[in-house]
Amino acid sequence: MHNATADHEMTDIPIQGVGIGLRSQHYQHILNNRPHTPWFEVLTDNYMGDGGQPLDYLEKIRKDYAVTFHGVGMSLGSDGPLNMDYMQKLKALKQRFQPAWVSDHLCWSASGRHASNELLPLPYTEEAIRHMANKIQQAQDYLGDRMLIENVSSYIAYKDSSISEWEFINAVADEADCYTLFDVNNIYVSARNHDFDAQDYIDGIDSSRVREIHLAGYEDQGTHLLDTHGQPVHQPVWSLYEQAINKLGPIPTLIEWDTDIPAFSILQGEADKAVAILNSLDNANAA
């Protein structure tokens, strides 16, 4: 059943509809064709230089489109302090382009001088909740706004975990007073990899904190699913998305595609599928 609380919470969300991840391969297409995409999500780590073509294109696109910021570099779960060089660059970008919000991941990806190319999960413990919430609060205080924190795909589990992933996210978001970015593809991948019911995740998440949904494609490696963001959204993820919006309401949704990036029309086709599902929810509510 559709959650009425979600409708109430939607009133403070500054964007709506289905956006597309902004990729350099599509800059010129967007400027030449002005697609009816309501907003683009910007991978902030690609725009932290002092100048150059990416920032020039973003400046032009931002004149016509709303944007959100999405990053992979905060490493909020790491044991060390925030990387203030990174945070300073992010804050300058935020002030320049005025995104609807800034998001990053519920993970760690660096320790000391060592960095990983993976977004690594945390153990789901009380200690990790306090640690993660404290780091998020520091980041929010510095940026001057609440952030969105995204669940990641995972391939390992910690024996010390004492609660489910969704209980962990709810607790972190509550303690940090932040919002969540609900990645439906990541939920499906993790559910298959760790043999839990993805519906339990949807039922258990705090709907009042969700501000955005991500959709993407995975690869089936036989022994596990791999989150590649390099394929169309698979049917089980579409089904899970429909279940999610039936609970959460018409949450702004993003189509992500990061590898083997196709023509913009392919991403628009994926966005149109999500729009159709959102519209079916609206029609059902109006009936």
Secondary structure, 3 states (H helix, E strand, C coil): CCCHHHHHHHHHCCCCCEEEECCHHHHHHHHHHCCCCCEEEEEHHHHCCCCCHHHHHHHHHHCCCEEEEECCCCCCCCCCCCCHHHHHHHHHHHHHHCCCCEEEECCEEEECCEEEEEEECCCCCHHHHHHHHHHHHHHHHHHCCCCEEECCCCCCCCCCCCCCHHHHHHHHHHHHCCEEEEEHHHHHHHHHHHCCCHHHHHHHCCHHHEEEEEECCCEECCCCEECCCCCCCCHHHHHHHHHHHHHHCCCCEEECCCCCCCCHHHHHHHHHHHHHHHHHHHHHHHC
